[in-house]
Amino acid sequence: MRRAMPSCDAWDVVRVPFPYADKAARTHRPALVIATPAAGEAPAVVWLLMITAAENAPWPGDVPVRGLKRAGLPIPSVVRCAKIACVDARQVERIGSLGAAERAAVRAALGAILQPIGSIPT
């Protein structure tokens, strides 16, 4: 039986299964959707940014999540813009979304991180 595509959009906060490299176990972790597949596109993947506890050591480009309730997050958290991943779209579960100010901060942080890619020699 084929699972239906989840309903999520850019700026949604989702839960995704996160595998550990040193264990057989998985845990569900929050992430921010930054791109979704076009209708009927294959493979159906969702591009994500990691969300982690704010108490962890900061990385350049981290964006604090101010609206925890709206985002569906139980503890102070940051969007880790330097950690980009893609997962099978069927594995995501929407739990919330980011507000406008946080979206602008993530856009700016991603732009700063990804801008140097344009200068890669061919």
RALIN-V546110 format. One record per helix or strand of 3 or more residues. SS is the DSSP state (h for helix, s for strand). FROM is the first residue (numbers start at 1). TO is the last residue. If there is no record, write none. Layout:
BEGIN
ss:from:to
SS:FROM:TO
SS:FROM:TO
END
This chain:
BEGIN
ss:from:to
s:12:19
s:26:35
s:45:53
s:62:65
h:68:71
s:77:88
h:89:91
s:93:97
h:100:119
END
